[in-house]
Amino acid sequence: MDPDPLSTFAPGLFAGQVVLVTGGGRGIGRRTALAFARLGADVVIAARDGARLDRTRAEIEAIGVSCLAVPMSIRDLDQVDALRDSVVGAFGRVDHLVNNAGGQFPARPSEITDKGWRSVVDLNLNGTWNMCSRIVPVMRTTGGRSVVNVVHNQVMDRGAVLFAHSGAARSGVVSLTRTMALHLARDGITVNALAPGPVDTEGFREDEVANIAEDTTAYTAQVVRDTPIGRLQHPDEVAAHILFLCSPAARSITGQLLVADGGHSMGNQSAVFGPDVEW
């Protein structure tokens, strides 16, 4: 990777602002929360794993800003309501909402059970809606600025060969993004979706690769070969894209899907199953 992608941002860029990041205990969410903190923002992180949240909170507080860590599930409306109330009680405002929490498991369509389908759709689509429906009204009354919905790069015309359930759900998030952008533009709130490709995180290595192939090294090498930039993305690169969409430089960008995937969506994603494998 080239020099630190986060070094492009001016020190103190987000000073005095409050950022809420879901899925903030690991991976992209953790690196995004830390990046906002280093640029002066107070940060709220939410995720199901309280231990991971505590570790991230300690890192953020060591930077010298405030951090509220809330163990919760974005699928549970009562817990989302409680998160909103905690944020308002602690900071009185939300300037930026990063809907990063989500997840899926790789499978052929024929292998996805009814329960698995509903679980993934509920997490990725309904969970994003739950956060927006509770947090955006706070943003409208407190001068909020940006919503970024993190999806993935299999939401376009080629479909989602490994993730029929998640592709359908996150395509719904892209549509929701565009609709919300229309309604919130005059409130000064931008709403965009970000679609990274394969990112070198625990989630990629443990939740996806380990469930796709017995030889994880060979499979990862294949993913790299099929990605034009010739490597996995670093989570700080994705964090930088999120920060850009929340920055003054992006104030006139709204209702857009930013595909920042190293060209992966142009690669040979169908090769993961091969031509002789049934659906």
N, C-alpha and C positions, 0 to 999 in steps of 0.2 A: 504494500500500500504506500501511496505517496505520503508526504508529511502530514501530520495531524490534521484531519479535516475540520476539527473544531477550532483550530487556530485562526480561521478566517473571520471569526466573530469578535466584535469589539468588547473589551472588558466592561462589565457592568451593563451589558445590553438589556438584560431583563431585571435589573435592580428595581425593587419596589413592587414587583409583580408576583402573582401567585399562579403556580402551574400544578394541575392535577394530572397525574400519569397513572393509568391502570396497567396492571401487569408490571408493576415497578420493582419487583423483587429480583428479577434476573434478566439477562439478555438485553434486547433492545430497550425495554422499559427502564431497566436499571441504568444503562449508559445514557439514556435520554434524561432521566432525572438528575444524574450527576452533572451532565452538561449544562442544564438549566441552572443548577445550583452554582456552578463555577462562574456563571455569568450573572450572578447576583439574585436570582429568583428564590423565593421561598417555595418549598415543594411539598405536595401531598402525593404520597404513593399508596396504591391500593393493590392488593392481590390476595390470593387464598392462603399462601404460605407465610405465616407470621414470622418464622425464623429468618427467612430470606429478607423480608421487609425490615426486620430489626437490623440486620447487617448493613443493608443499603442506607437506612436512616442514620446509622452511626457514621457512615462515610460522608453523608451529606452534611450532618451537623459539624463534622470536623472541618468542613470547608468554611463554616462560619455563618450559615444561614439556618433558618428554621425549617424543620421537617416534621410533618404529621404522617405517621404510618398507620394504615387502617386495614387489618385483615378482613376480607369480605369477598363475596361472590357477586359479580355483576349480573348473574342470573336471578338473584333474590331481590325482589323489589323492596322488601323491608330493610335489607342491608344497604341497598343503594340510597334509600331515604336517610338512613342513619349516617352514611358517609357524607351526604350533602349537608346534613345538620352539623356534623362535626367540623366540616370545612368552614362553613359559615360562622360557627362559634369560634373557631381558632383564628381565622383570617378575615372574615367578613366579605370576602370576594373571591372570584375565580377569573383570572385573565385568560388563561389558555387551558383547554381540555385536550388531552392526548388519549384517545381510545385505542390503547395498544393491547389490552388483554384479549385473548382469544386462543384458539387451539383447534387441532384436528388430528385425525389419525389417517395414515395412508391406506387406501384399500381400493380394489376394483369395485365398480358399482354393485356387482352381484354379491359382494362380501359385506356390504353395509346393511346392518339390520335396521328395523324401524326405530328401535331405541337409539342406535348410534346416529342415525340421520337426525332425529329430533334433538338429541343432545348437542350436536355440533351446530345446528341451526339456532338453537336456543342460546348457546354461548356467543356465537359470532354476530348474528343478526339481532336477536332480541336483546342480548346483553348490551350491544352498542346503543340500541334505541333506549334501553332503560337508563343508561348514563346520560344520553342527550336529553331525554324528556325531563330528567330531574335537575341536571346541572345547567343546561342552557338558560332556563328562566332566571337563575341566579346571575349568570353572565349578562343577561339583558338588563338587569337592574343595577349592576355594579360596574358597568363599563368594560365587559369582556371583549376580547379581541379575536381569538382564533380557536377553531376546533380542527384537530387532525385525526382522521380515522385511518389507522394502520390496517391494511388488508394484505393481499399478496398478489403476485404477478400472474396468477391463473384466473383472472376475472375478465379476461378479454375474449375475443372471438374464437380463440382456439380451444376454449374449454379448459377443464381441470382434470387431466388424465389420472392423477393420483388422488384427487380430492373432490369428487362430485358434490359431496355435501357441503364442504367448506367453500368451494367455488360458487355454488348457488347462493349460499348465505352471504358471502362477502361481495358478490355482485349486487345483492340487495343493499348492502352497506354503501356501495358506490352510488346507487340510485338515491338512497336516502341522503347522501352527502350533497348531491346536486339539488335536491328539493329543499333541503335546509338552507343551502346557500342562497337560494332565491328569497326565502322568507327572512333571512337574517342580515342581508346585505345592508339594509338601511339602518340597522342597529349598529353597524360598524363591525360586525362579526364575520370573519371569513371562515368558510368550511371547505376543507379539502381532504382528499384521500391520498394516501401514500402506499405504493405497491413495491416493496423491495423484492429481491429474488432470494436465493439461498444465502443465508447469513451465518457466519461462524459463531453460533451460540449453543448453549446447552440444549435448547429446544430442538435445534436442527440435528445435533448429533445424537441426542438421547430419545427424543420423541418421534423423530421422523426417520432418519437414516437407519437406526437400530431396528425399526419395525418394517423396513422395506427390504433389506438385504442381509444375508448372513455375513457376507464379506463387506463390512462397512468401509474399509479402506478403498476397496475397488469401486464401490458405489460412489463414494465421495469424489474419487478421481474422475469418474464418468461425469458427474455433475460439473466439475471444474472444466473438463474438456468441452462440455456443451454450453459453457458460459463464455461469451466472446472475450471478456476481460481476462479470462484464464485463471480465476481464483474465486473463492468465496468472498462475499462482502464482509467488511468489519462492522460490528455494531455501532461504532462511532460514526461511520459514514451514514448510516441510517439516522442516527441521532442528529447529525448535521442537517440532513434533509428536513427533519421535523422542525428543528430550530429555524431553518430558513423560512418554512411556511408560517411560522409564528412571528417572524421578524418584520421590521418596518419595510424591508425590501419586497415583501410579498403582500402588502396591503391591498393591492388591486388584483390579486390572484384568488379567485373563489369559485367553488363548484367544479373543481378540476381533479382529475386522477393523474397524479405524478407517478409514472412508472420509472423507478430508479433501481434497476435490477442487474446492472452490468451487461445488459443485452440478453439475459438468460431466456426471456420470453421469445426471443427469435431463434433459440437453439432447438435441439432435437429432443424435446421433452417426452415424446412418445416412445423413445428408445428404452424407457425404464421397464416396459413390459415386453417389447418386441412384437414382431408381426404374427408370431405363432401362438400368442397367448389370448385365450378367450376373455371377454369382458368380465 
